Amino acid sequence: MNAAELHDKSIIIDGLICAKWNRELFEDMAKGKLTAANCTVSFWENFEGTVRNVVEMNQLIEANSDLLTKVYTTKDIHRAKSEGKTGVMMGFQNAHAFEDQIGYVQIFKDLGVGIVQMCYNTQNLVGTGCYERDGGLSGYGREIVAEMNRVGMLCDLSHVGPNTAKEVIIESKKPVAYSHCLPAGLKEHPRNRTDEELKFIADNGGFVGVTMFAPFLKAGINATIDDYVEAIQYIYNIVGEDAIGIGTDFTQGHGYDFFEYLTHDKGYARRLTRFGEIINPLGMRTVGDFPNLTEALLKHGFSERQVVKIMGENWVSLLKNVWGE
């Protein structure tokens, strides 16, 4: 079949979107035939602030129910596909929302949160992020990993420091993921992962979602969809065809203030980094361009079966394993 037919038939999953949530974005998701996405509802917020974000997301899903549906299980992902909607998988980019209460893990699971990143760039009670000296997973962090395993919540390691990430991979009884990362073998950056790190997570049953965030790509703001596929191919060659997926890190609709929030510790304190100009790769400028990625993967020699896996099937398998259904 041709690329358009394959895209239409496939389950398409984006392992990380932190865009500006509005009707325009949801219509673009429909244009891109996006089956489901890990949608960020917490960065630096505490428990109460995160609950407010979940309430807001619930209201958006209800107000746009012709386009969206909420995801609790992989059955909901398949239902979203059959209904022609985009499934919203709520996720955190920081375990800070758990504060010092292990019981909050179950509360957020019950609210529909299925993916939580252990740290966001800096130290929290669980461990250390990728922008400072990494002291590893804390004792409390080990308890949080165990509780996330118990309730069925994916441990995400994308912005986590290398020592903490390795210790989570070892500690977790369920598969874990870098939901959105790129290879350091193509560009050195604190957010990118070495060949050894990529191999370690795959060898331990984990998963890698490949991002296309311009500051981390080799060609930066001059990147095209072909540069993105190069990164996918690079990681594919290390982790294999069953442990790889897409995690674009689309920030669509956001402006200067949002990126200032992300690049300061806790959203307001010391500066951690500067992203500079943010331009998505040519051919993947918006979520609506997702069909172009299916076409590009085929063009670069991936088989139809491999493309189906990379574009979403592998994500479904991982989540079913972690969530239990």
Helices and strands as residue ranges (DSSP letters): H 3-9, E 13-17, H 23-31, E 36-42, H 47-63, E 68-70, H 74-83, E 86-92, G 95-98, H 103-110, E 113-117, H 139-151, E 154-156, H 162-171, E 177-181, H 195-203, E 207-210, G 214-216, G 220-222, H 225-239, E 244-246, H 256-262, G 265-267, G 287-289, H 290-299, H 304-308, I 309-313, H 314-323
